[in-house]
Amino acid sequence: MGPLTASILTLLHKITGSVLVLFGLVLFPMPIPVGLVMIAVGLLLLAPYFKPVQIVVRSLRRRSDKVDSALLKIKPKCPRVIRKAIEKTAP
């Protein structure tokens, strides 16, 4: 993968992650937890690129064993960028 392709992919991850977090926040109050899932995926897309997001995700994983075990469970099925984020945010 060339440097231009990598930078475009990075930009795409940042935009997609930001949009997912924003829409997740809007949908969060709904009875079905779609907003929560969107926020989680968005944060995992942003985590490899932003240290503050890594700190937030790491903190969530430390506080909740359920979150940590769920992330470890889905890690093998995730795209590389999400797997990398799960590794970087290990408690």
MDAnalysis code that builds the backbone (N, CA, C; Angstrom):
import MDAnalysis as mda
import numpy as np

u = mda.Universe.empty(273, n_residues=91, atom_resindex=np.repeat(np.arange(91), 3), trajectory=True)
u.add_TopologyAttr("name", ["N", "CA", "C"] * 91)
u.add_TopologyAttr("resid", np.arange(1, 92))
u.add_TopologyAttr("resname", ["MET", "GLY", "PRO", "LEU", "THR", "ALA", "SER", "ILE", "LEU", "THR", "LEU", "LEU", "HIS", "LYS", "ILE", "THR", "GLY", "SER", "VAL", "LEU", "VAL", "LEU", "PHE", "GLY", "LEU", "VAL", "LEU", "PHE", "PRO", "MET", "PRO", "ILE", "PRO", "VAL", "GLY", "LEU", "VAL", "MET", "ILE", "ALA", "VAL", "GLY", "LEU", "LEU", "LEU", "LEU", "ALA", "PRO", "TYR", "PHE", "LYS", "PRO", "VAL", "GLN", "ILE", "VAL", "VAL", "ARG", "SER", "LEU", "ARG", "ARG", "ARG", "SER", "ASP", "LYS", "VAL", "ASP", "SER", "ALA", "LEU", "LEU", "LYS", "ILE", "LYS", "PRO", "LYS", "CYS", "PRO", "ARG", "VAL", "ILE", "ARG", "LYS", "ALA", "ILE", "GLU", "LYS", "THR", "ALA", "PRO"])
u.atoms.positions = np.array([
    [0.857, -1.164, 0.000],
    [0.000, 0.000, 0.000],
    [0.907, 1.232, 0.000],
    [0.680, 2.120, -0.943],
    [1.482, 3.324, -1.055],
    [1.116, 4.364, -0.018],
    [1.974, 5.397, 0.114],
    [1.710, 6.426, 1.127],
    [0.418, 7.206, 0.867],
    [0.089, 7.417, -0.404],
    [-1.149, 8.142, -0.709],
    [-2.370, 7.315, -0.311],
    [-2.330, 6.031, -0.622],
    [-3.435, 5.149, -0.258],
    [-3.585, 5.066, 1.256],
    [-2.461, 4.988, 1.968],
    [-2.506, 4.911, 3.432],
    [-3.081, 6.190, 4.033],
    [-2.703, 7.348, 3.482],
    [-3.222, 8.596, 4.031],
    [-4.713, 8.769, 3.727],
    [-5.148, 8.304, 2.575],
    [-6.572, 8.360, 2.241],
    [-7.356, 7.426, 3.164],
    [-6.805, 6.240, 3.416],
    [-7.460, 5.293, 4.313],
    [-7.528, 5.846, 5.740],
    [-6.468, 6.495, 6.190],
    [-6.452, 7.124, 7.515],
    [-7.526, 8.202, 7.600],
    [-7.610, 9.045, 6.586],
    [-8.628, 10.090, 6.558],
    [-10.030, 9.482, 6.556],
    [-10.218, 8.429, 5.800],
    [-11.513, 7.752, 5.752],
    [-11.881, 7.176, 7.121],
    [-10.913, 6.590, 7.820],
    [-11.166, 6.058, 9.165],
    [-11.558, 7.173, 10.128],
    [-10.851, 8.298, 10.058],
    [-11.148, 9.412, 10.961],
    [-12.532, 9.992, 10.705],
    [-12.885, 10.152, 9.452],
    [-14.198, 10.704, 9.110],
    [-15.306, 9.724, 9.507],
    [-15.130, 8.464, 9.139],
    [-16.137, 7.456, 9.456],
    [-16.314, 7.305, 10.970],
    [-15.201, 7.264, 11.709],
    [-15.270, 7.151, 13.164],
    [-15.985, 8.331, 13.793],
    [-15.686, 9.531, 13.313],
    [-16.328, 10.735, 13.850],
    [-17.829, 10.740, 13.570],
    [-18.200, 10.367, 12.368],
    [-19.626, 10.330, 11.996],
    [-20.357, 9.283, 12.832],
    [-19.742, 8.125, 13.033],
    [-20.385, 7.083, 13.836],
    [-20.586, 7.530, 15.285],
    [-19.593, 8.203, 15.850],
    [-19.730, 8.685, 17.222],
    [-20.832, 9.731, 17.307],
    [-20.865, 10.667, 16.362],
    [-21.895, 11.715, 16.389],
    [-23.304, 11.138, 16.243],
    [-23.498, 10.263, 15.261],
    [-24.818, 9.655, 15.082],
    [-25.159, 8.740, 16.252],
    [-24.156, 8.074, 16.810],
    [-24.387, 7.227, 17.980],
    [-24.880, 8.032, 19.167],
    [-24.310, 9.227, 19.344],
    [-24.762, 10.094, 20.437],
    [-26.208, 10.533, 20.232],
    [-26.581, 10.786, 18.979],
    [-27.960, 11.183, 18.676],
    [-28.916, 10.021, 18.929],
    [-28.507, 8.803, 18.564],
    [-29.377, 7.639, 18.690],
    [-29.298, 6.965, 20.060],
    [-28.407, 7.416, 20.915],
    [-28.187, 6.778, 22.207],
    [-29.444, 6.643, 23.063],
    [-30.321, 7.662, 23.112],
    [-31.503, 7.539, 23.984],
    [-32.565, 6.544, 23.505],
    [-32.423, 6.008, 22.315],
    [-33.435, 5.079, 21.800],
    [-33.420, 3.776, 22.593],
    [-34.558, 3.080, 22.636],
    [-34.642, 1.848, 23.423],
    [-33.733, 0.718, 22.910],
    [-33.508, 0.670, 21.628],
    [-32.609, -0.340, 21.060],
    [-31.199, 0.261, 21.096],
    [-30.187, -0.481, 21.564],
    [-28.860, 0.103, 21.780],
    [-28.019, 0.306, 20.512],
    [-28.636, 0.726, 19.438],
    [-27.908, 0.966, 18.191],
    [-26.882, 2.086, 18.383],
    [-27.272, 3.127, 19.103],
    [-26.369, 4.250, 19.330],
    [-25.120, 3.840, 20.071],
    [-25.260, 2.964, 21.032],
    [-24.119, 2.488, 21.810],
    [-23.145, 1.711, 20.927],
    [-23.673, 0.880, 20.057],
    [-22.833, 0.122, 19.134],
    [-22.104, 1.073, 18.184],
    [-22.815, 2.077, 17.678],
    [-22.197, 3.047, 16.771],
    [-21.082, 3.824, 17.469],
    [-21.310, 4.215, 18.701],
    [-20.287, 4.932, 19.458],
    [-19.061, 4.039, 19.656],
    [-19.283, 2.788, 20.007],
    [-18.171, 1.862, 20.248],
    [-17.329, 1.651, 18.989],
    [-17.983, 1.414, 17.874],
    [-17.255, 1.198, 16.623],
    [-16.536, 2.484, 16.202],
    [-17.194, 3.614, 16.355],
    [-16.563, 4.898, 16.019],
    [-15.330, 5.167, 16.858],
    [-15.416, 4.904, 18.157],
    [-14.253, 5.109, 19.031],
    [-13.113, 4.166, 18.662],
    [-13.453, 2.928, 18.295],
    [-12.406, 1.992, 17.897],
    [-11.757, 2.383, 16.567],
    [-12.520, 3.032, 15.695],
    [-11.920, 3.529, 14.451],
    [-11.001, 4.727, 14.709],
    [-11.336, 5.528, 15.705],
    [-10.546, 6.720, 16.018],
    [-9.348, 6.422, 16.925],
    [-9.412, 5.356, 17.689],
    [-8.391, 5.062, 18.695],
    [-6.960, 4.965, 18.158],
    [-6.722, 4.363, 17.000],
    [-5.327, 4.277, 16.553],
    [-4.696, 5.638, 16.240],
    [-5.507, 6.649, 16.052],
    [-4.997, 7.941, 15.590],
    [-4.996, 9.031, 16.660],
    [-5.779, 8.854, 17.730],
    [-5.909, 9.904, 18.742],
    [-5.663, 9.335, 20.131],
    [-4.641, 9.852, 20.800],
    [-4.288, 9.392, 22.145],
    [-5.433, 9.588, 23.151],
    [-6.142, 10.738, 23.145],
    [-7.252, 10.886, 24.103],
    [-8.340, 9.820, 23.940],
    [-8.594, 9.402, 22.719],
    [-9.600, 8.356, 22.487],
    [-9.088, 7.025, 23.041],
    [-7.797, 6.762, 22.878],
    [-7.212, 5.546, 23.444],
    [-7.374, 5.528, 24.956],
    [-7.172, 6.677, 25.594],
    [-7.301, 6.770, 27.045],
    [-8.741, 6.494, 27.478],
    [-9.713, 7.040, 26.743],
    [-11.125, 6.823, 27.070],
    [-11.488, 5.347, 26.925],
    [-11.089, 4.735, 25.814],
    [-11.429, 3.327, 25.579],
    [-10.731, 2.442, 26.617],
    [-9.482, 2.733, 26.902],
    [-8.754, 1.953, 27.915],
    [-9.441, 2.061, 29.279],
    [-9.889, 3.262, 29.609],
    [-10.584, 3.470, 30.878],
    [-11.889, 2.679, 30.936],
    [-12.636, 2.686, 29.839],
    [-13.880, 1.907, 29.777],
    [-13.605, 0.417, 29.948],
    [-12.534, -0.047, 29.322],
    [-12.194, -1.466, 29.414],
    [-11.754, -1.842, 30.824],
    [-11.087, -0.919, 31.515],
    [-10.668, -1.198, 32.898],
    [-11.872, -1.277, 33.833],
    [-12.839, -0.393, 33.610],
    [-14.015, -0.327, 34.489],
    [-15.009, -1.446, 34.251],
    [-15.056, -1.978, 33.040],
    [-16.076, -2.976, 32.711],
    [-15.440, -4.234, 32.126],
    [-15.533, -5.312, 32.879],
    [-15.030, -6.590, 32.372],
    [-15.841, -7.072, 31.178],
    [-17.124, -6.717, 31.151],
    [-17.977, -7.122, 30.029],
    [-17.509, -6.485, 28.724],
    [-17.176, -5.197, 28.787],
    [-16.695, -4.495, 27.590],
    [-15.382, -5.110, 27.128],
    [-14.474, -5.328, 28.070],
    [-13.172, -5.889, 27.729],
    [-13.311, -7.278, 27.119],
    [-14.103, -8.131, 27.720],
    [-14.253, -9.488, 27.188],
    [-14.973, -9.485, 25.841],
    [-15.926, -8.575, 25.660],
    [-16.621, -8.487, 24.366],
    [-15.660, -8.063, 23.267],
    [-14.798, -7.100, 23.561],
    [-13.825, -6.660, 22.559],
    [-12.842, -7.771, 22.226],
    [-12.388, -8.490, 23.233],
    [-11.460, -9.597, 22.986],
    [-12.136, -10.717, 22.200],
    [-13.420, -10.893, 22.420],
    [-14.172, -11.944, 21.719],
    [-14.332, -11.620, 20.232],
    [-14.598, -10.340, 19.906],
    [-14.827, -9.983, 18.498],
    [-13.540, -9.641, 17.759],
    [-12.440, -9.486, 18.475],
    [-11.175, -9.062, 17.868],
    [-10.758, -9.887, 16.643],
    [-10.799, -11.230, 16.685],
    [-10.359, -12.001, 15.509],
    [-11.203, -11.761, 14.260],
    [-12.443, -11.313, 14.433],
    [-13.346, -11.131, 13.295],
    [-13.299, -9.719, 12.719],
    [-12.565, -8.823, 13.381],
    [-12.566, -7.403, 13.012],
    [-11.525, -7.100, 11.938],
    [-11.716, -5.982, 11.220],
    [-10.680, -5.521, 10.288],
    [-9.412, -5.145, 11.059],
    [-8.320, -5.056, 10.342],
    [-7.015, -4.822, 10.953],
    [-6.975, -3.560, 11.797],
    [-7.577, -2.480, 11.345],
    [-7.533, -1.218, 12.097],
    [-8.244, -1.356, 13.442],
    [-9.328, -2.100, 13.483],
    [-10.048, -2.312, 14.740],
    [-9.237, -3.234, 15.652],
    [-8.641, -4.278, 15.081],
    [-7.798, -5.170, 15.897],
    [-6.644, -4.396, 16.526],
    [-6.049, -3.508, 15.742],
    [-4.945, -2.690, 16.244],
    [-5.420, -1.786, 17.391],
    [-6.600, -1.224, 17.244],
    [-7.149, -0.363, 18.293],
    [-7.443, -1.148, 19.561],
    [-7.946, -2.363, 19.411],
    [-8.214, -3.202, 20.580],
    [-6.909, -3.539, 21.299],
    [-5.860, -3.793, 20.541],
    [-4.558, -4.079, 21.148],
    [-3.985, -2.852, 21.847],
    [-4.100, -1.686, 21.211],
    [-3.547, -0.452, 21.777],
    [-4.269, -0.018, 23.050],
    [-5.512, -0.414, 23.200],
    [-6.293, 0.033, 24.350],
    [-6.436, -1.037, 25.427],
    [-5.582, -2.044, 25.371],
    [-5.650, -3.101, 26.392],
    [-5.424, -2.508, 27.774],
    [-6.238, -2.914, 28.744],
    [-6.093, -2.349, 30.102],
    [-4.812, -2.779, 30.806],
])
